[in-house]
């Protein structure tokens, strides 16, 4: 299995993975057609989103078994960039295979190459398996308020 950067022809399979991920977290993806927005975000200049997929090869319609997306952000308090991991998801059949650790290795290397000294992300408190995995990587939880959202539509 190869971990590689998202390509334009991955977007339909990426959508399926995102829907599985959202369902796992008890959420849904309301926007039915993300292709145009993703094309701009992943492949625009400058790219707003960086993504990687786990690809089993063979150009099968179900060859992608996981994904990870991130973006570079700037901290107001330190005025330093950090990498924000927006999503990481592996299908159940590839969990505990070393792919998650390999994905974090790629993410860490990308952060270093991008001048980021830190990677930040959020997870549900109920994600006990993920939390144990993050601890095994040496990640530490930060004490912050819960995530909030305000619609402006």
N, C-alpha and C positions, 0 to 999 in steps of 0.2 A: 504494500500500500504506500502511496506517495502523498505527502502533504505539499500542496502547491498553492500558488496565488490564484484567486478567483479569475476566471476567464469569462468573456461575454456569453459563450454557449453554455455556461454552468447555471445561468439564472433560473431556469425552470426547476432544476433539481434543488437549487438553493432555496427556492420558494417552498418546496415540499419539506425540506429540513427545518426551515423556519416555522412552518405550521406545526410540525411535530414538537419542536422546542416550545412554542407558545402553548400548545395543549398540555405539555408536561408541567408548565407553570400555571395552568388554569387560566390562560389568556387566549385571545383570538387575534388574528391579523385582519383588520377591517378593510384595508385597501386591497382590492382584488387584483389590480395590475401595478405591480411595483417595478416592472422592467425599465421603464423610462427613467424613473427616479434612481434606481440602482445603477443604470448605465451612467448617469451623470455623477453619482456619488463615487462609484468604483473607478470609472474610466475617464472622468473629466479632468481638466487641468485648472487648478490642482485637484487631486483626488481628495474627497472628504472622508472616505471610508476605505480601509484596507481590509482585505479578506483572504482567507486561506480555506481550502477544502481538503478533506481526506478522500483520495481517489483510488479506488480499487482497479482502475484501468478498464480496458476492453471496450471503452466507449458505450457501455450499457446504459440504459435509461435510469438505472438505479445504482450506478457506480460510485456515487458520492455517499459517504457514510458519516460525515461530520463536517462542521464548519466552525470558523472563528472569525469575528470581525472586531476591528479596533479603529480608533482615531486618536490623533495627537491633539492634546488640549494644553492650555496654558493656565497655570495656577495664579490667581490674583495675588495671593499673599507672598508667594516666593518669586513670581515672575519667571518661573522655570517651566519648561514643557514636561508633560508626563503622558504616558500612553494609557488611554482608557479602553479597557476590554469591554466591548458592548455585549458580545455574545460568544459563548463557546458551547457547542453541543455535539455529542457523539451518539449515534444510534446505540441501543442497548447491546447489540451483538459485538460491538467493537470496544465497549468500555472495559476497563481493566486489562487492556492489551498493550499498554504503554503508549498508545496514540495521544492521550491527553498530555502526558509528560512531554512527548515529542512536540506537540503543538505549543506548549508553554516554552520549550526551548527555542522554537522559531520566533515566538512572540518576544522573548527576552532579547534575542539577537537583533530583531527589528527595532526594539526600543533603544538598544545601545547605538545602533547605526543611525538612529534618528535624533540622538542627543538627549534622550529621555533617561532619567535616573530612577524612575519609578513606574510601575504598572499598577493601576487601580481598577477595581471592578466591584460589582454588587452581586449578591446572591440572596435567594430567599432563605429565611431562617429555617425553613422546613427542609432545605436541601442538605440533609445530613451527609450523604455520600460525597457531594461536591465539597462541603466544608472539610471533611476528613482529607479529601484529595488536596485541597489548597494548603492545609496544614502540613501535609507530607512534602509539599514543595518548599516549605519554609515561609509561606505567606502568613501574615498576621492580620487579624481583624482590626479595623479602626472603629473607635467609638464615635459615631456620628448619629445625627437624627435620621429617621427613616426617610426614604426617598419620597418626594412629593411630586405632583403633577397638576398643572393648571391649563386647561384648554383655552385657547384664544380664538377659536373658530366661532 
